[in-house]
Amino acid sequence: MKVAIVHDYLVNKGGAERVVESLHRLYPDAPIYTSLYHPDATYESFRGADVRTSPLQKYSSDPAAFRRLLPLFGRAFRNMKLDGYDVVISSSAGFAHRVRVPRGTCHVVYSYSPPRFLWGPDYDVAGVAPRWARPVVPTVLAAMRRSDKRAAHNPHFYLAVSAIAAERLRAVYGRTATVIHPPVAVDRFHIAPVTGDYYLIVARLLPHRNVELAVRAFTKMGRKLVVVGDGPMRESLEAAAGPSVKFRGSVDEKTLIDLYSRCRGLIVPGEEDFGLTPLEANASGRPAIALRAAGAMETLIDGVTGIHFAPATPAALAMAVEHAERTTFDPVALRAHADSFAETVFHGRVRAFVERSTESCLTCARHRRRATRPALVPVREVEA
């Protein structure tokens, strides 16, 4: 089976990129098609893959500035040539689901969510857009929503990262999705013998991550908080932070694993499409303190692998931190919980789904060929 993998853009170190890494381990001969690829800004493993970029690559030398090209991404994916594959797997939270596949090729989308910048009610696109572009943002977004909804009906099958993501796909696109939770590379993490004196956040600094809530809570409490990740909100978050909050930006994998292993707990202050970072904390033997919403409801067991808090206020988070400090968590049990989301589980489910989907597409194609084949008309022999 010839497989191609498509992903929005390889310019970050995040959960979606981890999924693409895992898909490539499952299908190591598959090329990875993407709009932009900056090797120094994402995981090193992609350097050994066959990564094929769109023409937008030559217009983006700065990984942090890729959002300026957002209006062009849809066309870039529509124009990708994906000939000669049995199945195309698109890893999409933005544009990868828009690729067009030839007849006879099965297109499966692994979706994290419909694009938040288009469909998220709390996502302020104008606030992160360049000042000169802000007056035209509403018009551009309306056109992009229409185009996105049309394109969402082309793929044959959808997979969703979580139940909440599947519900969003149904609400926005009217598409039904099968839930397959993403993999946790549990073997990357270890349980440290000694716990540090800080809490940890691992997130892109975007509005929907709600990192500001945690920054304000820990500034008021005076407890140590280490923030790993970068994004357009970093400057404003640093301005709001007190001396107990430290921003580390993007860090290498060894540093991240060490920070996970020694933290007192992981803080997840916003709605997560899945809730991967709580499981990474659990794989390190550490609990998570997460907003009681969306993906974290599927990956965090309240009082067992961490603590849920609600509503989304600094006061509620502060109370949850105090609750967690009074609770005894068993690192071995936390690790065992993470193991149930291991990559082997993910690979088995994806492989089975792709094989069934590809066979279904082939069966439909055979039926279409028979239905469009012209009827045979008997030919009379001409008498001499």
C-alpha positions in Angstrom: 0.0 0.0 0.0 1.4 3.4 -1.1 0.8 6.0 1.6 1.3 9.8 1.6 1.1 11.9 4.8 0.0 15.6 4.6 0.4 18.1 7.5 -0.5 21.8 7.9 3.1 23.1 8.5 6.2 21.8 10.1 7.3 25.0 11.9 6.5 24.1 15.6 7.2 21.5 18.3 3.8 20.5 19.4 1.4 17.6 19.8 0.3 17.6 16.2 3.9 17.3 15.0 4.3 14.4 17.4 1.4 12.7 15.7 3.0 13.2 12.3 6.2 11.7 13.7 4.2 8.6 14.8 2.4 8.3 11.5 5.7 8.4 9.7 7.0 5.6 12.0 3.9 3.6 11.1 4.4 4.3 7.4 8.2 5.0 7.1 8.2 5.0 3.3 5.5 7.7 3.1 6.6 11.2 2.0 5.3 14.1 4.1 3.7 16.9 2.1 3.4 20.2 3.9 3.1 24.0 3.2 6.2 25.1 5.1 9.1 23.2 6.7 11.7 24.8 9.0 14.0 22.0 10.2 15.4 24.1 13.1 11.9 25.0 14.4 10.5 21.5 14.6 11.5 18.0 15.7 14.8 16.6 14.4 13.3 13.4 13.3 11.8 15.0 10.2 15.3 15.6 8.8 15.4 11.9 7.9 12.0 12.0 6.2 11.1 12.8 2.6 9.5 16.2 3.3 7.9 18.0 0.3 6.9 21.6 0.6 4.5 23.9 -1.3 5.7 27.0 -3.2 5.0 29.1 -0.1 8.3 27.7 1.3 10.3 30.3 -0.6 8.2 33.2 0.9 8.7 32.2 4.6 12.2 32.4 5.9 11.0 33.2 9.5 9.1 30.3 11.2 7.5 32.7 13.6 5.9 34.8 10.8 4.1 31.9 9.0 0.7 33.2 10.0 1.0 36.1 7.7 0.5 33.7 4.8 -2.7 32.2 6.2 -4.9 33.4 3.3 -2.7 31.6 0.8 -2.6 28.2 2.5 -5.9 26.9 1.2 -4.8 27.3 -2.4 -1.3 25.8 -1.6 -2.9 22.6 -0.4 -5.6 22.4 -3.2 -2.8 22.6 -5.7 -0.6 19.8 -4.3 -0.1 16.9 -6.6 -0.8 13.6 -4.9 -0.7 11.1 -7.7 0.2 7.4 -7.4 -0.9 6.7 -3.8 -3.5 4.2 -2.5 -4.2 6.4 0.6 -3.5 9.9 1.7 -3.6 10.6 5.5 -4.0 14.3 6.3 -3.0 15.5 9.7 -5.1 18.7 10.0 -6.0 21.5 12.4 -6.0 24.1 9.6 -5.6 23.3 5.9 -4.2 19.8 5.2 -7.7 18.4 4.8 -8.2 20.6 1.7 -5.9 18.5 -0.5 -7.5 16.9 -3.5 -6.8 13.3 -4.3 -7.1 11.5 -7.6 -10.0 9.1 -8.3 -9.1 5.7 -6.8 -7.1 7.2 -3.9 -8.6 7.1 -0.4 -8.4 10.3 1.7 -8.4 9.9 5.5 -8.2 13.0 7.7 -6.8 12.9 11.2 -8.4 16.0 12.6 -7.5 17.8 15.8 -10.3 20.4 15.4 -11.8 22.5 12.6 -9.4 25.5 12.3 -9.7 27.6 15.5 -8.8 30.8 13.8 -11.9 30.3 11.5 -14.4 28.6 13.8 -13.2 29.3 17.4 -15.5 31.9 19.0 -12.7 33.0 21.4 -10.0 33.3 18.8 -9.1 36.9 18.0 -7.6 36.8 14.6 -7.5 40.6 14.2 -5.6 40.8 17.5 -2.7 38.8 16.1 -2.8 40.0 12.5 -0.5 42.8 11.3 -2.1 46.2 12.0 -2.3 47.1 8.3 -4.4 43.9 7.6 -6.9 44.2 10.4 -9.6 46.2 8.5 -10.0 43.4 5.9 -9.9 40.5 8.4 -13.7 40.0 8.7 -14.1 39.9 4.9 -11.2 37.5 4.4 -12.4 35.2 7.3 -15.9 35.0 5.8 -14.5 33.9 2.5 -12.1 31.4 4.1 -15.0 29.9 6.1 -17.0 29.3 3.0 -14.0 27.7 1.3 -13.2 25.6 4.3 -16.7 24.2 4.7 -16.8 23.2 1.0 -13.4 21.5 1.2 -14.4 19.6 4.3 -16.9 17.5 2.3 -14.2 16.1 -0.1 -12.3 13.6 2.2 -13.7 10.1 2.3 -13.2 9.5 6.1 -12.5 11.5 9.2 -10.7 10.5 12.4 -10.8 12.7 15.4 -8.3 13.2 18.1 -11.0 13.2 20.8 -14.8 13.1 21.4 -14.9 16.9 21.7 -13.1 17.2 18.3 -15.5 14.8 16.7 -18.4 16.9 18.0 -16.9 20.1 16.5 -16.5 18.3 13.2 -20.1 17.4 13.3 -21.3 20.8 14.3 -19.1 22.8 11.8 -18.9 20.5 8.8 -21.7 18.0 9.3 -19.1 15.2 9.1 -19.0 12.0 11.3 -15.6 11.0 12.7 -14.2 8.0 14.5 -12.2 8.8 17.6 -8.7 7.5 17.8 -6.7 9.1 20.6 -3.2 10.3 19.6 -0.1 8.4 20.8 1.9 9.2 23.9 5.6 8.3 23.5 5.7 7.1 27.0 9.2 5.6 26.6 10.6 9.1 26.2 9.8 10.0 29.8 11.1 8.8 33.1 10.2 9.2 36.8 12.7 11.3 38.7 13.5 10.3 42.3 13.2 13.9 43.5 10.5 16.5 42.8 11.4 20.1 42.2 9.7 23.2 43.6 7.9 24.4 40.4 4.8 23.8 38.3 5.0 23.5 34.6 3.1 24.6 31.5 3.9 23.2 28.1 1.9 25.0 25.4 2.0 27.3 22.4 1.3 30.8 23.6 -1.9 31.4 21.7 -5.2 32.9 23.0 -7.2 29.7 23.3 -4.5 28.1 25.5 -5.5 30.6 28.3 -2.0 30.7 29.7 -2.7 34.2 31.1 -5.1 32.6 33.7 -2.2 30.5 35.1 0.3 33.4 35.0 -2.1 35.6 37.0 -2.9 32.7 39.5 0.8 31.8 40.1 1.8 35.5 40.3 -0.7 36.1 43.0 0.1 32.8 44.9 3.9 33.5 44.6 4.4 29.9 43.6 7.0 29.0 40.9 5.7 28.4 37.4 7.9 27.5 34.4 6.3 28.1 31.0 7.7 26.2 28.0 6.5 27.3 24.6 6.4 30.3 22.4 3.9 32.3 20.4 2.4 35.7 19.7 1.2 36.2 23.2 4.6 35.8 24.9 5.3 39.5 25.2 2.0 40.3 26.9 2.2 37.3 29.2 5.7 38.3 30.4 4.4 41.8 31.1 1.6 40.3 33.3 3.9 37.9 35.1 5.5 38.3 38.5 8.9 37.1 39.6 7.8 33.6 40.4 6.9 32.9 36.7 9.7 32.1 34.3 9.4 31.8 30.5 11.7 29.3 28.9 10.5 29.5 25.3 11.1 26.5 23.1 13.5 24.0 24.7 15.2 20.9 23.4 13.7 17.4 24.1 16.2 16.5 26.8 15.4 19.7 28.7 11.7 19.2 28.3 11.8 15.6 29.6 13.8 16.8 32.6 11.3 19.6 33.4 8.4 17.1 33.2 10.2 14.6 35.5 10.9 17.1 38.3 7.8 19.4 38.3 5.3 19.2 41.1 2.6 19.1 38.5 1.5 20.2 35.0 -0.9 23.1 34.6 -3.4 23.0 31.7 -5.4 26.3 32.0 -7.3 26.2 28.6 -9.5 23.8 26.6 -7.4 21.1 24.9 -8.6 19.3 21.8 -7.2 16.1 23.3 -5.1 16.6 26.4 -1.7 15.1 25.4 0.4 17.1 27.9 -1.4 15.7 31.0 -0.5 12.2 29.7 3.1 13.2 29.2 3.1 14.5 32.8 1.6 11.1 33.9 4.3 9.2 32.0 6.8 11.2 34.1 5.0 10.2 37.3 3.5 13.7 37.8 -0.1 14.7 38.1 -1.9 17.3 36.0 -4.1 20.2 37.0 -6.4 20.9 34.1 -9.5 22.9 33.3 -12.6 20.6 33.5 -13.4 20.9 29.8 -12.9 19.3 26.4 -10.1 16.8 25.8 -8.8 16.9 29.4 -12.0 15.2 30.4 -11.0 12.1 28.4 -7.4 11.8 29.6 -7.4 13.0 33.2 -9.1 11.0 36.0 -10.0 13.5 38.7 -8.3 12.7 42.0 -6.4 9.8 40.5 -4.1 11.1 37.7 -4.6 14.8 38.5 -7.2 17.4 39.5 -9.8 19.2 37.4 -10.8 22.8 38.1 -13.7 25.0 37.1 -14.6 27.7 36.3 -11.7 29.1 34.3 -10.6 31.7 36.9 -7.3 32.3 38.7 -9.1 31.6 42.0 -10.4 28.2 40.9 -6.9 27.2 39.6 -5.3 28.3 42.9 -7.8 26.2 44.9 -7.0 23.2 42.6 -3.3 23.6 43.2 -3.8 23.6 46.9 -6.1 20.5 46.5 -3.4 18.7 44.5 -0.8 19.5 47.2 -3.0 17.7 49.8 -3.5 14.7 47.5 -1.1 11.7 47.3 -0.5 10.6 43.8 1.2 7.2 43.0 3.8 7.8 40.3 3.6 4.1 39.2 -0.2 4.4 38.7 0.2 7.6 36.8 2.7 5.9 34.5 0.4 2.9 34.0 -2.5 5.3 33.0 -0.2 6.9 30.3 0.8 3.5 29.0 -2.8 2.8 28.0 -2.4 5.6 25.4 1.0 4.3 24.1 2.0 4.4 20.4 1.5 0.7 19.9 -2.2 1.2 20.6 -2.4 4.2 18.3 -0.6 2.3 15.5 -2.9 -0.7 15.7 -6.1 1.3 15.5 -4.9 3.6 12.7 -3.6 0.7 10.6 -6.9 -1.2 11.0 -8.9 1.9 10.1 -6.8 2.8 7.1 -7.0 -0.8 5.7 -10.8 -0.9 6.1 -11.2 2.6 4.6 -9.0 1.8 1.6 -10.9 -1.4 0.9 -14.2 0.6 1.2 -12.9 3.2 -1.3 -11.8 0.5 -3.8 -15.2 -1.2 -3.5 -17.0 2.1 -4.2 -14.7 2.8 -7.1 -15.5 -0.6 -8.6 -19.2 0.0 -8.2 -18.9 3.4 -9.9 -17.0 1.9 -12.9 -19.7 -0.8 -13.3 -22.5 1.8 -13.0 -20.9 4.1 -15.7 -19.9 1.3 -18.1 -22.1 1.6 -21.3 -24.5 -1.2 -21.8 -23.5 -3.9 -24.4 -25.7 -3.7 -27.5 -26.0 -7.0 -29.4 -24.7 -6.8 -32.9 -26.6 -8.5 -35.7 -24.6 -10.2 -38.3 -25.1 -8.7 -41.7 -26.4 -11.0 -44.3 -24.3 -11.3 -47.3 
